[in-house]
């Protein structure tokens, strides 16, 4: 393969040749004149001939430099054009979202119609996954994930914290109130995901030990459905259940809650957040999820809930 001159030196050469000045090139590139001179010298050593004549108070491009400049300009123009193709949105009227299953089922899908009413020009495609999408292709524009952040190589924007509280069907609470059942006798429902082990242990300790576990599932939506059907008491995220709580379909039989160690994030490559469709969706979902926090503060105070440490 033919040896190519150093790219950095070529870029310096372009600015110096176009401006006719090492000083102006240094100002544009935010480096010193000495750094410009050093890069030009590297290029002259590579080609084995001078590219600039150093005069007392100025530099002057040589005929060789004039011959070289149009090629360098064209090369960098092609590089810039190629870079822009990677940043461009191939499908500006399609918004492709990957979400964790529980959030998609219990929150996003029921509310997405309001977003589409505001933006009828956009078609929305929602898929579900617990894995973090790598964005190596055009299959997704944005990911909604529940975690502790630190999504390497991607831009992340936290949109909401969450809270976990014991919830059950009102029927079970009525049994407690009538003395037909005690807290220790309530069946326990758990999410068996490994990262929730600390929470599960704390929950079991509150409700009388591991022998009371009636059901374990690996999906928050399934856990909530089991609680809705009166199968027991479960640690459920407020973000998924707050409307059911407001309607009285789920109730809290005790007066404590936990802070979730995870939060909701929008995740994508940094350039994707500059796409119009991602911008409008991001603003919409931030506004919508703010309702969760405001209703939580009201509910927590009204119910007299006390924070428990995990």
QUIURFEN-V926958 format. One record per residue. N is the residue number from 1. RES is the residue in one small letter. SS is DSSP state (helix for helix, strand for strand, loop for the rest). Layout:
BEGIN
n: (N & N)
res: (RES & RES)
ss: (SS & SS)
END
This chain:
BEGIN
n: (1 & 2 & 3 & 4 & 5 & 6 & 7 & 8 & 9 & 10 & 11 & 12 & 13 & 14 & 15 & 16 & 17 & 18 & 19 & 20 & 21 & 22 & 23 & 24 & 25 & 26 & 27 & 28 & 29 & 30 & 31 & 32 & 33 & 34 & 35 & 36 & 37 & 38 & 39 & 40 & 41 & 42 & 43 & 44 & 45 & 46 & 47 & 48 & 49 & 50 & 51 & 52 & 53 & 54 & 55 & 56 & 57 & 58 & 59 & 60 & 61 & 62 & 63 & 64 & 65 & 66 & 67 & 68 & 69 & 70 & 71 & 72 & 73 & 74 & 75 & 76 & 77 & 78 & 79 & 80 & 81 & 82 & 83 & 84 & 85 & 86 & 87 & 88 & 89 & 90 & 91 & 92 & 93 & 94 & 95 & 96 & 97 & 98 & 99 & 100 & 101 & 102 & 103 & 104 & 105 & 106 & 107 & 108 & 109 & 110 & 111 & 112 & 113 & 114 & 115 & 116 & 117 & 118 & 119 & 120 & 121 & 122 & 123 & 124 & 125 & 126 & 127 & 128 & 129 & 130 & 131 & 132 & 133 & 134 & 135 & 136 & 137 & 138 & 139 & 140 & 141 & 142 & 143 & 144 & 145 & 146 & 147 & 148 & 149 & 150 & 151 & 152 & 153 & 154 & 155 & 156 & 157 & 158 & 159 & 160 & 161 & 162 & 163 & 164 & 165 & 166 & 167 & 168 & 169 & 170 & 171 & 172 & 173 & 174 & 175 & 176 & 177 & 178 & 179 & 180 & 181 & 182 & 183 & 184 & 185 & 186 & 187 & 188 & 189 & 190 & 191 & 192 & 193 & 194 & 195 & 196 & 197 & 198 & 199 & 200 & 201 & 202 & 203 & 204 & 205 & 206 & 207 & 208 & 209 & 210 & 211 & 212 & 213 & 214 & 215 & 216 & 217 & 218 & 219 & 220 & 221 & 222 & 223 & 224 & 225 & 226 & 227 & 228 & 229 & 230 & 231 & 232 & 233 & 234 & 235 & 236 & 237 & 238 & 239 & 240 & 241 & 242 & 243 & 244 & 245 & 246 & 247 & 248 & 249 & 250 & 251 & 252 & 253 & 254 & 255 & 256 & 257 & 258 & 259 & 260 & 261 & 262 & 263 & 264 & 265 & 266 & 267 & 268 & 269 & 270 & 271 & 272 & 273 & 274 & 275 & 276 & 277 & 278 & 279 & 280 & 281 & 282 & 283 & 284 & 285 & 286 & 287 & 288 & 289 & 290 & 291 & 292 & 293 & 294 & 295 & 296 & 297 & 298 & 299 & 300 & 301 & 302 & 303 & 304 & 305 & 306 & 307 & 308 & 309 & 310)
res: (x & x & x & x & x & x & x & x & x & x & x & x & x & x & x & x & x & x & x & x & x & x & x & x & x & x & x & x & x & x & x & x & x & x & x & x & x & x & x & x & x & x & x & x & x & x & x & x & x & x & x & x & x & x & x & x & x & x & x & x & x & x & x & x & x & x & x & x & x & x & x & x & x & x & x & x & x & x & x & x & x & x & x & x & x & x & x & x & x & x & x & x & x & x & x & x & x & x & x & x & x & x & x & x & x & x & x & x & x & x & x & x & x & x & x & x & x & x & x & x & x & x & x & x & x & x & x & x & x & x & x & x & x & x & x & x & x & x & x & x & x & x & x & x & x & x & x & x & x & x & x & x & x & x & x & x & x & x & x & x & x & x & x & x & x & x & x & x & x & x & x & x & x & x & x & x & x & x & x & x & x & x & x & x & x & x & x & x & x & x & x & x & x & x & x & x & x & x & x & x & x & x & x & x & x & x & x & x & x & x & x & x & x & x & x & x & x & x & x & x & x & x & x & x & x & x & x & x & x & x & x & x & x & x & x & x & x & x & x & x & x & x & x & x & x & x & x & x & x & x & x & x & x & x & x & x & x & x & x & x & x & x & x & x & x & x & x & x & x & x & x & x & x & x & x & x & x & x & x & x & x & x & x & x & x & x & x & x & x & x & x & x & x & x & x & x & x & x & x & x & x & x & x & x & x & x & x & x & x & x)
ss: (loop & loop & loop & loop & loop & loop & helix & helix & helix & helix & helix & helix & helix & helix & helix & helix & helix & helix & helix & loop & loop & helix & helix & helix & helix & helix & helix & helix & helix & loop & loop & loop & helix & helix & helix & helix & helix & helix & helix & helix & helix & helix & helix & helix & helix & helix & helix & loop & loop & loop & loop & strand & strand & strand & loop & loop & loop & loop & strand & strand & strand & loop & helix & helix & helix & helix & helix & helix & helix & helix & helix & helix & helix & helix & helix & helix & helix & helix & helix & helix & helix & helix & helix & helix & helix & helix & helix & loop & loop & loop & loop & loop & loop & strand & strand & strand & strand & strand & strand & loop & helix & helix & helix & helix & helix & helix & helix & helix & helix & helix & helix & helix & helix & helix & helix & helix & helix & helix & loop & loop & loop & loop & strand & strand & strand & strand & strand & strand & loop & loop & loop & loop & loop & loop & loop & loop & loop & loop & loop & loop & loop & strand & strand & strand & strand & strand & strand & loop & loop & loop & loop & loop & loop & loop & strand & strand & strand & strand & strand & strand & loop & loop & strand & strand & strand & strand & strand & strand & loop & helix & helix & helix & helix & helix & helix & helix & helix & loop & loop & loop & loop & loop & helix & helix & helix & loop & loop & strand & strand & strand & strand & loop & loop & helix & helix & helix & helix & helix & helix & helix & helix & helix & helix & helix & helix & helix & loop & loop & loop & helix & helix & helix & strand & strand & strand & strand & strand & loop & loop & helix & helix & helix & helix & helix & helix & helix & helix & helix & loop & loop & loop & loop & strand & strand & strand & strand & strand & helix & helix & helix & helix & helix & helix & helix & helix & helix & loop & loop & loop & loop & strand & loop & loop & loop & loop & strand & strand & strand & strand & loop & loop & loop & strand & strand & strand & strand & strand & strand & loop & helix & helix & helix & helix & helix & loop & helix & helix & helix & helix & helix & helix & helix & helix & helix & helix & helix & helix & helix & helix & helix & helix & helix & helix & helix & helix & helix & helix & helix & helix & helix & helix & helix & helix & loop & loop & strand & strand & strand & loop & loop)
END
